[in-house]
Amino acid sequence: MKPEQRLNELGITLESPPEPVANYQPAVQTGNLLFISGQSCIVNNLARFNGKVGRELTLEEGYQAARLAAVNCLSIIKDVLGSLERVQKVVKLFGIVNSAPGFNEQPRVINGASDLMVQVFGEAGAHARTAVGTNELPDNLPVEVEMIIEVKA
């Protein structure tokens, strides 16, 4: 099944990619690799979630925030490549969680992004990954997710 059909089955519509909030490109391609800049849970220029996971947000809310960040990554990929069918492989996913002191379930939060990649791309969505916690993220956002994608020749 095609990635965009899978998104449709999941009830996900890709909106226009979020505008960069600073001096960077949303994505940069070099050779057959596409590097997606860190994205968060911004929808229509508004944060859907704010705060630290483990204090203002539950693990489940953090998971949903990571999933939305991954949806934003997909929007950028589609914008740059024209179609998600050009994705050969999700190579690496890097997730950062704005964590309350003592919160140590960052991998379970970032599963929100990882699970979506496997749902959309199947085996090609299985990837290497890093999930870390931090004491702050810009604008008190709960997560940031970046990706490296291999593009079909």
N, C-alpha and C positions, 0 to 999 in steps of 0.2 A: 504494500500500500504506500502511496506517496505521502511525504511528510505533511503537506498541506491538507490532505484528506484526514490524516490522523488528528491534526489540530482541529479540524471541523468536527470530528467525532467527539473530541474533548470539550467542545463548546468554546474554543479559543479563537478569537479574531485578532489578527495582527494589525495594530494601529500604526500610524506614522511613528518612526523612531523618535525617542525623546531627543530634544536639543541638548548639545553639550552645555554644561554649566560652568565651564572654564576653558582654558586654552589647550584643547586636545581634539583629536579626530575620533569619532565614534568607532571607526574601524580603519585598519591599515592592512593592505595586502602586500605581501612580498613573496614572489614565486607562487607556490600552491598553498601557502598558509595565509589565513585571515585572522588577524588579532583583533578581538572585540574589547574595547575599553570597558572598564567597570561600570556596571549598570545596577540600578536599585529598583524599588517598587513604586516607581513614578508612573501614574496613569493620567493622561491629559494635563500634564504639568503639575500634578498634585501628588504628594506622597500618600499612598494608601495605608501605610503603617509608619509610626514614629516611635522611637524609644529603644531602650535596651531589652534584648531578649533575656528573660529570667527576672525581669523587674516589671517594666510597663507592658511587655508582651510575653505571651506564652510560647512554648516550643512550637505549637501548631501555628500560631500567628507568624512566628519566624519562618517556618516552613513555607507558608503561603507567600510571605514577602520574598523569599528566595525564588519561588516559582514565578512570581511576577517579574522579578529581575531577569530570569531566564527568558521569559516571554519578550521582554525588551531586547535582549540579545538576539532572539530570533527575528524580531522586526528589523534590526540593523543588518543582520545577515541577508534577509530577503531584499532589503533596500539596496545593498551593495552588489549582491550577486544576481538579483532579478528573480531568483527562485530558490527555494530551499532544496530542490532536487539537485542543485549543484554542490551540496555538501557531501563530501566523500566520507568524512569521519570527524566526530567531535574528539579532538586530540586531548585537550586539557581544559579543566574547569578549575578556577581559583575562586574561593568564596571567603568573604570576611564577614564576621558577625559582631555587631555592636553588643557586647556582652556585659551583663551585670556581674559584679564581683561574685565569684564562686560558681558562675554558670559555666559548665564544661561540656555541653552537648552540641557544640558547633557542627560536628559532622551530621547530626540528625537534622539540624536546621538547613544545611546546604543540600541535603537530600531533596529538598523541594525543587532545586534546579536540576540536580542529577537525574532524579526520577523522570522529570519532564523530557530531558534529552533522550532517554531510552524509550519513553512512550512515543516520541515523535519520529525518531530515526532508527528505532530497533537496535540491532547489534552495533550499527555505526554510531549510535549515541553513547555507547559505553566508553568511558574515558578515564584518563589519569586525573587525579584531583588533589587539591589541598583545601582544607577548611580550617580557618584560624579565627580566634577571637581577638577583639581589640577593645580598648576602653572608650573610644569615640569614633564616630563616622560623621562626615559632613552633614549638616542640617538635621542631626539626630536620627538619620536613617538607620534602620535595623540591620541591613545587609548590603553588601556589594558583591557582584558576581562578574567575573571576566572569563573569556574563553579564547581558545585557539582552535581554529577549524581548518581541516584539510579540504581544499577545493578540488573538485573533479577537473581533470585536464580537459 
